[in-house]
Amino acid sequence: MQDQVHSLRTRGVAAAYLSSTQRPVVQSAVWEAVRGGRIKLLYVAPERLVQVADSLADGAVSLLAVDEAHCISEWGHDFRPHFRAIGRRRTALGRPPTIGVTATATPMTRRDIVRVLGLHHPVVVLQSFDRPNLQFGVRQVQSERERVHGLAQLVGASPGTAIVYVQTRNRADEIATILRHRGIGALPYHAGLPGRARRALLARFLDGRCRVIVATNAFGMGIDKADVRLVVHAGVPPRPEAYYQEAGRAGRDGRPARCVLLWKHGDFAFNARLTQTGPPGSPVLDSRAERAKQAGLAAMRRYVTTRGCRRRVLLEYLGERTRVPCSGCDRCLPQP
């Protein structure tokens, strides 16, 4: 929210956001501006939407926009229960015109978004998921030491901004420290950092003072820095959607960028343990969510082990059949 509001304000849009990381005096000022009609676009987390519904008169909201709408679905990646309640909050807001947008959603997830938001005969706009300027590569390693060494080589050789994704907070701290000891200016980013520290770190990353971020999946949705030249995953994400979201932080300026995944066999055992706890709800929903997770794991295994086109594995999982030649993966266009 912080990133997007900053970008909108520089373009002259009267935007603001409400967040638990803000001081009470700042939140009060935002509410005063909203009620006074001085805010055109208000960003809030789904958890706070009930407060918005209670505080604004019926009809005060002219459009409800749900960003990262894949979070609505129990069998989509990054499921968040509060997203699931947005359909009810929409009713409390007077059922304003509503849009849901996401860059990564399977056909099943897209159907679930429509149902949960209560959209009747909606206009569905579906573009290609392909990002031709991204080059995808995978390297298998035998140990964590080999993975960190390969990671340091990749980041050290990359001339521009880089993001390194890891699976735990401790790992983010450890790898950032290792990279700094090797002369690479890297900093960790994860949900365990205080809100003020995360905001300061994001600002340093966006204005170029921090070249390398080592992050958990807390650093993903909504981050829009155009000149990221390299995204490295030090481990296997649990679902292709999650991988494609995070890899998609690269090359937003349209110029070539690399997305490299460093994996070892133990990564799949780690992810399998994460599937033991499904989202709350009925046994039917839990069963569907479990099957979706298992399908995601299987697709990621295909992605890292395929002898064919890696890009095709990702696109077909997202429901896109394409005959366009791959614009760049290590199977179709081997790296020198």
Secondary structure as GFF3:
##gff-version 3
##sequence-region A 1 336
A	DSSP	alpha_helix	2	10	.	.	.	ID=ss1
A	DSSP	beta_strand	15	17	.	.	.	ID=ss2
A	DSSP	alpha_helix	24	35	.	.	.	ID=ss3
A	DSSP	beta_strand	41	43	.	.	.	ID=ss4
A	DSSP	three_ten_helix	46	48	.	.	.	ID=ss5
A	DSSP	alpha_helix	49	55	.	.	.	ID=ss6
A	DSSP	beta_strand	64	66	.	.	.	ID=ss7
A	DSSP	three_ten_helix	69	72	.	.	.	ID=ss8
A	DSSP	alpha_helix	81	84	.	.	.	ID=ss9
A	DSSP	alpha_helix	86	92	.	.	.	ID=ss10
A	DSSP	beta_strand	98	100	.	.	.	ID=ss11
A	DSSP	alpha_helix	107	117	.	.	.	ID=ss12
A	DSSP	beta_strand	134	140	.	.	.	ID=ss13
A	DSSP	alpha_helix	144	157	.	.	.	ID=ss14
A	DSSP	beta_strand	161	165	.	.	.	ID=ss15
A	DSSP	alpha_helix	169	181	.	.	.	ID=ss16
A	DSSP	beta_strand	186	189	.	.	.	ID=ss17
A	DSSP	alpha_helix	195	206	.	.	.	ID=ss18
A	DSSP	beta_strand	212	215	.	.	.	ID=ss19
A	DSSP	beta_strand	228	234	.	.	.	ID=ss20
A	DSSP	alpha_helix	240	247	.	.	.	ID=ss21
A	DSSP	beta_strand	257	263	.	.	.	ID=ss22
A	DSSP	alpha_helix	266	274	.	.	.	ID=ss23
A	DSSP	alpha_helix	283	305	.	.	.	ID=ss24
A	DSSP	alpha_helix	310	317	.	.	.	ID=ss25
###
